[in-house]
Amino acid sequence: MTEKKLFLLDAYALIFRAYYAFIKNPRFNSKGLNTSAILGFTNTLDEVIKKENPTHIAVVFDYPAKNFRSLLYPEYKANRPPTPEDIKKSVPHIKEIIKSYNIPIFEIEGFEADDIIGTLAKTAEKKDFKVYMMTPDKDFNQLVSENIFVYKPKRSGKEIEIIDTKYIKNFFGLNEPEQFIEILALWGDVSDNVPGIKNIGEKTAVKLLQEYGNLE
């Protein structure tokens, strides 16, 4: 029986990564359109299909409007600069390419790609899939289980990295991968403008969890 292998691609994380990979030497087409993000994302998509041969695959986008976190906490991601215009112009072309591959696109009003990927991953796990969440975003570590993995794409000469439960336990010194959720609660997230506990960084958060076991 063929192993069911689902790949879920975090679209914007991969698009931004592709765009900035060419930032010193951007690509343009004959009409002057910056195609760096389009080229980089398509190469990544094509490579994962050919190399990993997934039985199932989907690409997931953030919905282009406020999500429920922004409504709960208006300062959420408020520190981020606006999306470059070249990326905004690239997204419709990237979506057309994805459709040409006959790959489904998921995008749900009020939610981020993280929420959709997490839901799909946990649902697929119950149906005996091996799930690979393709993203460079550390937040996805909290979803890792025996059958759910973070698939970190190549970067700066480094090879693909697959984050599993063993990696989470060993790298962060945790007893269970689920404790990564509590690390983030203590540590906060600068990139999302989410404050943690004052004077507590990653190392102190891990130390506290090792000593006390959980956030409570």
C-alpha positions as CSV (number, residue, x, y, z in Angstrom):
1,M,0.0,0.0,0.0
2,T,1.4,3.4,-1.0
3,E,2.1,5.8,1.9
4,K,-0.2,8.8,1.9
5,K,2.0,11.8,2.0
6,L,0.5,15.3,2.2
7,F,2.5,18.5,1.6
8,L,1.0,21.8,2.8
9,L,2.9,24.9,1.5
10,D,2.8,28.1,3.5
11,A,2.5,30.4,0.4
12,Y,3.4,33.8,1.7
13,A,6.3,32.6,3.8
14,L,7.8,30.9,0.7
15,I,6.9,33.8,-1.6
16,F,8.7,36.3,0.7
17,R,11.7,34.0,1.0
18,A,11.9,33.7,-2.8
19,Y,11.6,37.4,-3.3
20,Y,14.4,38.3,-0.9
21,A,16.6,35.5,-2.2
22,F,16.9,37.5,-5.4
23,I,17.0,40.9,-3.7
24,K,20.5,41.7,-4.8
25,N,20.0,40.4,-8.3
26,P,16.2,40.7,-9.1
27,R,14.7,39.1,-12.1
28,F,12.5,41.1,-14.6
29,N,10.6,40.1,-17.6
30,S,10.4,42.0,-20.9
31,K,7.5,44.1,-19.6
32,G,9.5,45.2,-16.5
33,L,7.6,43.0,-14.0
34,N,9.8,41.8,-11.1
35,T,9.5,38.1,-11.4
36,S,11.8,37.1,-8.5
37,A,9.1,35.8,-6.3
38,I,7.3,34.1,-9.2
39,L,10.5,32.3,-10.3
40,G,11.6,31.4,-6.8
41,F,8.3,30.1,-5.7
42,T,7.7,28.1,-8.9
43,N,11.2,26.5,-8.6
44,T,10.4,25.5,-5.0
45,L,7.1,24.0,-5.9
46,D,8.5,22.1,-8.9
47,E,11.4,20.8,-6.8
48,V,9.3,19.5,-4.0
49,I,6.9,17.7,-6.4
50,K,9.8,16.0,-8.2
51,K,12.0,15.2,-5.2
52,E,9.3,14.2,-2.6
53,N,6.6,12.8,-4.9
54,P,3.7,13.7,-2.5
55,T,0.5,11.8,-3.0
56,H,-1.4,15.0,-2.0
57,I,-0.5,18.6,-2.0
58,A,-2.1,22.0,-1.4
59,V,-0.9,25.6,-1.2
60,V,-2.3,27.8,1.6
61,F,-2.6,31.6,1.6
62,D,-3.3,34.2,4.3
63,Y,-6.6,35.9,3.6
64,P,-5.9,39.5,2.4
65,A,-7.8,41.2,5.3
66,K,-7.8,41.4,9.1
67,N,-8.0,38.0,10.8
68,F,-9.4,37.2,14.2
69,R,-6.1,37.8,16.0
70,S,-6.0,41.4,14.7
71,L,-9.5,41.9,16.0
72,L,-8.5,40.5,19.4
73,Y,-5.2,42.3,19.6
74,P,-4.9,45.3,17.3
75,E,-1.1,45.5,17.7
76,Y,-0.7,42.0,16.1
77,K,2.0,42.3,13.5
78,A,1.7,46.1,13.6
79,N,5.5,46.3,13.6
80,R,5.8,44.8,10.1
81,P,6.6,46.9,7.1
82,P,4.1,46.9,4.3
83,T,4.3,44.1,1.7
84,P,6.5,45.2,-1.3
85,E,4.5,46.2,-4.3
86,D,6.5,43.7,-6.4
87,I,5.2,40.8,-4.2
88,K,1.6,42.1,-4.4
89,K,1.9,42.1,-8.2
90,S,3.4,38.6,-8.2
91,V,0.7,36.9,-6.2
92,P,-2.0,36.7,-8.9
93,H,0.6,35.2,-11.3
94,I,1.7,32.7,-8.7
95,K,-1.9,31.6,-8.1
96,E,-2.4,31.0,-11.8
97,I,0.7,28.9,-11.9
98,I,-0.5,26.8,-8.9
99,K,-3.9,26.3,-10.7
100,S,-2.0,25.2,-13.8
101,Y,-0.4,22.5,-11.8
102,N,-4.0,21.5,-10.8
103,I,-3.1,22.0,-7.1
104,P,-5.8,23.3,-4.8
105,I,-5.4,26.7,-3.1
106,F,-6.8,27.3,0.4
107,E,-7.7,30.8,1.6
108,I,-10.3,31.4,4.3
109,E,-11.6,34.8,5.4
110,G,-10.7,35.7,9.0
111,F,-7.9,33.2,9.2
112,E,-4.2,32.9,8.5
113,A,-2.4,30.2,6.5
114,D,-1.1,28.9,9.9
115,D,-4.6,28.2,11.1
116,I,-5.6,26.4,7.9
117,I,-2.4,24.4,7.7
118,G,-2.7,23.3,11.3
119,T,-6.3,22.2,10.8
120,L,-5.6,20.3,7.6
121,A,-2.5,18.7,9.2
122,K,-4.3,17.5,12.3
123,T,-7.3,16.3,10.2
124,A,-5.1,14.4,7.7
125,E,-3.1,12.8,10.6
126,K,-6.3,11.1,11.8
127,K,-6.7,9.7,8.3
128,D,-3.2,8.1,8.4
129,F,-1.4,10.7,6.3
130,K,2.3,11.7,6.8
131,V,2.0,15.5,6.7
132,Y,4.8,17.9,5.8
133,M,4.2,21.6,6.5
134,M,6.6,23.4,4.1
135,T,7.6,26.7,5.8
136,P,10.6,28.4,7.3
137,D,8.3,29.7,10.2
138,K,9.3,28.4,13.6
139,D,5.7,28.8,14.9
140,F,4.8,25.5,13.1
141,N,7.0,23.6,15.5
142,Q,4.1,23.5,18.0
143,L,2.2,21.2,15.5
144,V,4.9,18.6,15.1
145,S,3.8,15.1,16.1
146,E,4.8,11.5,15.2
147,N,3.1,12.0,11.8
148,I,3.4,15.8,11.3
149,F,6.7,17.4,10.3
150,V,8.0,20.8,9.4
151,Y,9.8,20.7,6.1
152,K,12.2,23.7,6.0
153,P,13.3,24.6,2.4
154,K,16.9,25.1,1.4
155,R,18.5,28.5,2.4
156,S,21.9,30.1,2.3
157,G,23.6,26.9,1.1
158,K,21.9,24.8,3.8
159,E,20.1,21.7,2.7
160,I,16.4,20.9,3.4
161,E,15.7,20.3,7.1
162,I,12.9,18.1,8.4
163,I,11.8,18.9,12.0
164,D,10.3,15.9,13.8
165,T,9.5,15.2,17.5
166,K,13.1,14.1,18.2
167,Y,14.5,17.3,16.9
168,I,12.0,19.4,19.0
169,K,12.9,17.5,22.1
170,N,16.6,17.5,21.6
171,F,17.1,21.0,20.2
172,F,14.9,22.8,22.9
173,G,15.5,20.3,25.7
174,L,11.8,19.5,26.1
175,N,10.1,16.4,27.3
176,E,7.2,16.7,24.8
177,P,6.9,18.7,21.5
178,E,3.7,20.3,22.8
179,Q,5.7,22.2,25.3
180,F,6.9,24.4,22.4
181,I,3.5,26.1,22.7
182,E,4.4,27.1,26.2
183,I,7.8,28.3,25.2
184,L,6.2,30.7,22.8
185,A,3.8,31.9,25.5
186,L,6.7,32.8,27.7
187,W,9.1,34.0,25.1
188,G,6.6,35.9,22.9
189,D,7.2,36.6,19.2
190,V,9.0,39.7,18.1
191,S,8.1,39.1,14.4
192,D,4.4,39.0,15.2
193,N,4.7,41.9,17.8
194,V,3.4,39.6,20.5
195,P,5.0,40.3,23.9
196,G,6.1,37.5,26.1
197,I,7.0,37.7,29.8
198,K,9.4,40.6,30.5
199,N,13.1,39.5,30.6
200,I,12.3,36.0,29.5
201,G,13.9,34.8,26.2
202,E,14.1,31.4,24.6
203,K,16.7,29.9,27.0
204,T,15.0,31.1,30.1
205,A,11.7,29.9,28.9
206,V,13.1,26.4,28.3
207,K,14.8,26.4,31.7
208,L,11.6,27.3,33.4
209,L,9.7,24.6,31.6
210,Q,12.3,22.0,32.5
211,E,12.0,23.0,36.1
212,Y,8.2,23.4,36.4
213,G,6.9,21.2,33.6
214,N,4.2,23.6,32.3
215,L,3.1,27.2,32.1
216,E,0.6,26.9,34.9
